[in-house]
């Protein structure tokens, strides 16, 4: 490792690593100058279950993990040009803004920000490996005018405006693993810009301190198969078949509540769900949960999740809520998988 030989060398390295925000204000009296930005796209990212995770780790462990998380976000941002700025990392909340240079049109700032959100959410497994399996992210995106400048004591760059507050409300509104985008943001893009199932149906809500706002919840496609059963051995057997015979990766869920939450947060290649779950020696039937999920899906999404039920003996001939059935007692018969579209 090359050491720093002098104070001059140290200062040169600091200059090379100078924050992009500082570069924007080099020609101004940064202590008093205020800028207005009309074409900004604001993105707020929050870690779900961060407080719970922190309670189990030392301050030193938290520092190292958050440093890795910050590097992960910055690495993604670096791929989208010089007009994407990470403004703050406060606790578990990251504020990102596109458009501070006032050089790019709003549709480019909006497009880049949505792509960043989609990219980050597609790598949620990295976040879970960094923290734990119960950790996820929520993202809010909005467009509008903001102001920026430096405050003192300490000397710090800050952004202000009601549109930042709106973005915060959108972030808190959405589900873990999803992104909430204001409808006004999407009006800046061509309707065919995102042709996949990422953007859901338009919703209307009354948000505290904001008023009525229209928005879309956006869902990432997960290439894995979700397998839900209260028996770990059964899940493992399904995972082995899917991996060895069809080269499909899968994730597991042991409770109905966790299963439904995962199905709402992500769009899976398939969901293979056991019909019966046992909780506190009482049997719960998953059909009613699937019915509620389908109703929710019809409100929020433009796509239909493929759901395959599994059991040892169940009549699904008239069940329109699902897309197939696998006899659990004959799970090694590959024809069952072919019959439900798995090849």
C-alpha positions in Angstrom: 0.0 0.0 0.0 1.4 3.4 -1.0 1.6 5.7 2.0 1.0 9.5 2.1 4.4 11.1 2.1 3.4 14.7 3.0 0.6 17.0 4.0 0.6 18.3 0.4 0.0 14.8 -1.0 -2.8 14.4 1.5 -4.5 17.6 0.4 -4.2 16.6 -3.2 -6.0 13.3 -2.5 -8.8 15.2 -0.6 -9.2 17.5 -3.6 -9.6 14.6 -6.0 -12.2 13.1 -3.8 -14.1 16.4 -3.4 -17.8 16.0 -3.0 -19.7 16.7 -6.2 -22.0 19.1 -4.2 -19.0 21.2 -3.3 -18.0 21.4 -7.0 -21.4 22.9 -7.8 -20.8 25.8 -5.5 -17.1 26.6 -6.1 -18.0 29.9 -7.9 -20.3 31.2 -5.2 -20.1 32.4 -1.7 -21.4 29.1 -0.5 -22.2 30.4 3.0 -24.9 32.7 1.7 -25.8 31.7 -1.9 -29.1 29.9 -2.5 -30.1 28.2 -5.7 -33.5 27.2 -7.1 -33.9 24.0 -9.0 -37.1 23.6 -11.1 -36.5 20.2 -12.8 -35.4 18.0 -9.9 -36.4 14.5 -9.2 -36.3 13.6 -5.6 -35.7 10.0 -4.3 -35.8 8.9 -0.6 -34.7 5.5 0.5 -35.5 3.9 3.8 -34.3 0.6 5.3 -37.2 -1.5 6.7 -36.6 -3.0 10.1 -33.4 -1.0 10.6 -34.1 -0.2 14.3 -34.7 -3.9 15.0 -31.4 -4.8 13.3 -29.5 -2.0 15.2 -30.8 -3.4 18.5 -28.8 -6.6 17.9 -25.5 -5.1 16.8 -22.8 -3.0 18.4 -22.1 0.6 17.2 -18.9 -0.5 15.5 -20.8 -3.2 13.6 -23.4 -0.7 12.6 -20.8 1.7 11.3 -19.1 -0.9 9.1 -22.4 -2.2 7.8 -23.7 1.2 7.0 -20.4 2.2 5.3 -20.8 -0.9 3.0 -24.5 0.1 2.4 -23.4 3.6 1.5 -20.8 2.3 -0.9 -23.4 0.0 -2.5 -25.7 2.9 -3.2 -22.9 5.2 -4.4 -21.7 2.6 -6.8 -25.1 2.4 -8.4 -25.5 6.1 -8.6 -22.1 6.5 -10.4 -23.5 4.6 -13.4 -26.1 7.3 -14.1 -24.1 10.4 -14.8 -22.8 13.4 -12.9 -26.2 15.0 -12.2 -27.3 12.4 -9.7 -26.3 13.5 -6.1 -26.6 11.7 -2.8 -27.4 14.6 -0.5 -27.6 12.8 2.9 -27.3 9.6 4.7 -29.0 10.2 8.1 -29.5 7.1 10.1 -31.0 4.6 7.6 -32.5 7.3 5.3 -30.8 8.3 2.1 -31.8 11.4 0.1 -30.9 11.4 -3.6 -31.7 14.3 -6.1 -31.3 14.4 -9.8 -31.2 17.9 -11.5 -29.2 20.1 -9.2 -27.1 21.4 -12.0 -30.2 22.7 -13.9 -28.6 21.3 -17.1 -30.9 18.4 -17.9 -34.6 18.3 -18.8 -37.0 16.8 -16.2 -37.8 13.7 -18.2 -34.1 12.6 -18.1 -33.8 13.3 -14.4 -37.0 11.4 -13.8 -36.0 8.5 -16.0 -32.6 8.1 -14.4 -34.1 8.3 -10.9 -36.6 5.6 -11.6 -33.9 3.4 -13.1 -31.8 3.8 -10.0 -34.7 2.8 -7.8 -35.4 -0.2 -9.9 -31.8 -1.2 -9.9 -31.5 -0.9 -6.1 -34.7 -2.9 -5.5 -33.5 -5.7 -7.9 -30.5 -6.2 -5.6 -32.5 -6.5 -2.3 -30.8 -9.9 -1.7 -27.5 -8.0 -1.3 -29.2 -5.8 1.3 -30.5 -8.8 3.2 -27.0 -10.4 3.2 -25.6 -7.2 4.5 -28.1 -6.8 7.3 -30.5 -9.8 7.7 -33.2 -11.7 5.9 -36.0 -9.5 7.4 -34.4 -6.3 6.1 -35.8 -4.6 3.0 -36.1 -1.1 1.4 -38.9 1.4 0.7 -38.4 4.1 -1.9 -40.4 7.3 -2.6 -40.0 9.4 -5.8 -41.4 12.8 -6.7 -40.6 15.7 -8.9 -40.7 19.5 -8.4 -38.9 22.7 -7.4 -36.6 22.8 -4.5 -34.0 25.2 -3.1 -30.4 24.4 -2.1 -27.6 26.0 -0.2 -25.3 25.8 2.8 -26.2 26.2 6.4 -23.7 26.9 9.2 -22.8 25.4 12.5 -21.9 22.9 11.1 -21.2 24.0 7.5 -23.5 21.7 5.6 -25.3 21.5 2.2 -29.0 21.3 2.6 -32.1 21.2 0.3 -35.5 22.5 1.2 -39.0 22.5 -0.3 -42.4 21.0 0.1 -41.7 18.5 -2.7 -39.1 16.8 -0.4 -41.9 16.4 2.3 -44.1 14.9 -0.4 -41.4 12.4 -1.3 -41.0 11.4 2.3 -44.8 10.7 2.6 -44.7 8.6 -0.5 -41.8 6.6 0.9 -43.6 5.9 4.1 -46.7 4.9 2.2 -45.3 2.0 0.2 -44.6 -1.6 1.0 -41.2 -3.1 1.8 -39.4 -4.0 -1.4 -41.4 -1.5 -3.5 -41.2 2.0 -4.8 -43.9 4.6 -4.6 -43.8 7.1 -7.5 -46.1 10.2 -7.8 -48.2 10.3 -10.9 -46.8 13.8 -11.6 -43.4 12.1 -12.0 -44.6 9.6 -14.6 -46.3 12.3 -16.7 -42.8 13.4 -17.7 -42.1 10.0 -19.3 -43.4 8.3 -22.4 -46.2 5.8 -21.5 -44.1 3.0 -23.0 -40.9 3.8 -21.2 -41.4 0.9 -18.7 -43.2 -1.8 -20.6 -42.8 -4.5 -17.9 -44.9 -5.0 -14.8 -42.7 -2.6 -12.8 -45.3 0.2 -12.5 -48.6 -0.6 -10.9 -52.1 1.0 -11.2 -52.7 4.5 -10.1 -53.8 5.1 -6.6 -55.2 8.2 -4.7 -54.6 8.9 -1.1 -54.9 11.7 1.4 -51.4 12.2 2.9 -50.8 14.1 6.2 -49.5 17.5 5.6 -49.7 17.0 1.8 -53.3 16.5 0.8 -54.7 14.4 -1.9 -52.0 12.9 -4.2 -52.0 10.4 -7.0 -49.3 7.7 -7.1 -48.2 4.3 -8.4 -46.7 1.5 -6.4 -43.9 -0.2 -8.4 -43.0 -3.8 -8.1 -39.8 -5.6 -9.1 -39.8 -9.0 -10.7 -38.1 -11.7 -8.7 -36.7 -14.6 -10.8 -36.9 -17.0 -7.9 -39.7 -19.3 -7.0 -41.4 -18.7 -3.7 -42.1 -21.9 -1.8 -44.4 -21.6 1.3 -45.0 -24.5 3.7 -44.9 -24.9 7.4 -42.7 -28.0 7.0 -39.1 -27.2 6.2 -38.4 -30.7 4.9 -41.1 -30.2 2.2 -39.7 -26.9 1.2 -36.2 -28.4 0.9 -37.5 -31.2 -1.3 -39.3 -28.8 -3.7 -36.2 -26.6 -3.8 -34.0 -29.6 -4.8 -36.4 -30.6 -7.6 -36.6 -27.1 -9.0 -32.9 -26.6 -8.9 -31.8 -30.0 -10.2 -34.4 -30.5 -12.8 -35.4 -27.0 -14.0 -32.4 -24.9 -12.8 -34.7 -22.6 -10.8 -33.6 -20.9 -7.6 -36.2 -20.5 -4.9 -36.8 -18.9 -1.5 -38.7 -20.2 1.4 -41.5 -19.0 3.7 -42.9 -20.8 6.8 -45.9 -18.7 7.7 -49.0 -17.4 5.8 -48.4 -13.8 6.9 -44.8 -13.8 5.6 -45.9 -15.5 2.4 -48.6 -12.9 1.6 -46.2 -10.0 2.5 -43.6 -11.4 0.1 -46.2 -11.9 -2.7 -47.2 -8.3 -2.3 -43.7 -6.9 -2.3 -42.3 -8.9 -5.3 -43.6 -10.6 -8.5 -42.2 -14.1 -8.5 -41.8 -16.5 -11.4 -44.1 -18.9 -9.5 -45.5 -19.2 -6.0 -45.9 -22.8 -4.8 -48.1 -22.7 -1.7 -49.2 -25.4 0.6 -52.9 -25.3 1.2 -52.8 -26.1 5.0 -50.6 -24.3 7.5 -50.5 -25.2 11.2 -50.2 -22.4 13.8 -50.5 -23.2 17.5 -52.0 -26.6 16.7 -54.8 -24.9 14.7 -55.0 -25.5 11.0 -55.3 -22.4 8.7 -56.5 -22.5 5.2 -54.6 -20.4 2.7 -57.4 -20.1 0.1 -59.0 -17.2 1.9 -55.6 -15.4 2.0 -55.2 -16.0 -1.7 -58.6 -14.6 -2.4 -57.7 -11.4 -0.4 -54.4 -11.2 -2.3 -56.2 -11.4 -5.7 -58.4 -8.6 -4.6 -55.4 -6.5 -3.6 -53.6 -7.5 -6.8 -56.5 -6.2 -8.9 -56.3 -2.8 -7.2 -52.5 -2.3 -7.3 -51.0 -4.3 -10.2 -51.3 -4.7 -13.9 -50.2 -8.3 -13.8 -51.3 -11.6 -12.2 -49.0 -13.5 -10.0 -48.8 -17.2 -10.9 -49.9 -19.3 -7.9 -49.6 -23.0 -7.7 -51.2 -24.9 -4.8 -49.8 -28.1 -3.4 -51.3 -30.7 -1.1 -51.8 -34.5 -0.9 -55.5 -34.5 -1.7 -57.5 -31.4 -2.7 -60.1 -30.6 -5.4 -59.0 -27.5 -7.3 -61.1 -28.2 -10.4 -63.3 -25.1 -9.8 -60.7 -22.9 -8.2 -60.1 -19.9 -10.4 -57.8 -18.2 -7.9 -54.8 -20.3 -8.8 -52.9 -21.3 -11.9 -52.1 -24.9 -11.2 -51.8 -27.7 -8.7 -49.0 -30.2 -7.7 -49.8 -33.3 -5.8 -47.4 -33.2 -2.9 -47.3 -37.0 -2.5 -46.0 -37.2 -6.1 -43.8 -34.1 -6.2 -40.9 -36.0 -8.0 -43.1 -36.6 -11.0 -41.8 -34.0 -13.4 -45.0 -34.1 -15.5 -46.8 -32.3 -12.7 -44.5 -29.4 -13.1 -44.8 -29.4 -16.9 -48.6 -29.3 -16.5 -48.4 -26.0 -14.6 -46.0 -24.5 -17.1 -42.6 -25.3 -15.4 -40.2 -26.7 -18.0 
